[in-house]
Amino acid sequence: MKIFCNDEEMTIFYGATVKDVLRAYYVKHSKKLPAILPIVNDAYGNNVAHDGELTEGNHLYIKSKEKHL
């Protein structure tokens, strides 16, 4: 399914969680997933749980201190 993370389209398996998308996003950018996971918001600015299941077309935004993420 297609998910958008920080406005980048990503293809991930059905049933993926927010943490799965975080992992894929960090790998795509050749970065190590931090031990303390960043806060993630949906398209409406709501915080989403890292174990939350996603559906096709969800938009996620990682709140990070690093400027490139």
Residue pairs with C-beta under 8 A, 6 or more apart in sequence:
1 11
1 12
1 13
1 14
1 16
1 54
1 55
1 56
1 57
2 9
2 10
2 11
2 56
2 57
3 9
3 10
3 11
3 12
3 16
3 21
3 54
3 56
3 57
3 58
3 59
3 60
4 10
4 57
4 58
4 59
4 60
5 21
5 22
5 24
5 25
5 60
5 61
5 62
6 25
6 60
6 61
6 62
6 69
7 59
8 25
8 28
10 21
10 24
10 25
10 28
12 20
12 21
12 24
12 54
13 20
15 53
16 53
16 54
17 50
17 51
17 52
17 53
17 54
18 40
18 48
18 49
18 50
18 51
18 52
18 54
18 60
19 37
19 50
19 51
21 54
21 60
22 33
22 37
22 38
22 40
22 50
22 62
23 33
25 62
25 69
26 32
26 33
29 68
29 69
31 69
37 50
38 62
38 63
38 64
38 69
39 47
39 62
39 63
40 47
40 48
40 50
40 60
40 61
40 62
40 63
41 47
41 48
41 60
41 61
41 63
42 48
42 58
42 59
42 60
42 61
43 58
43 59
43 61
48 60
54 60
62 69
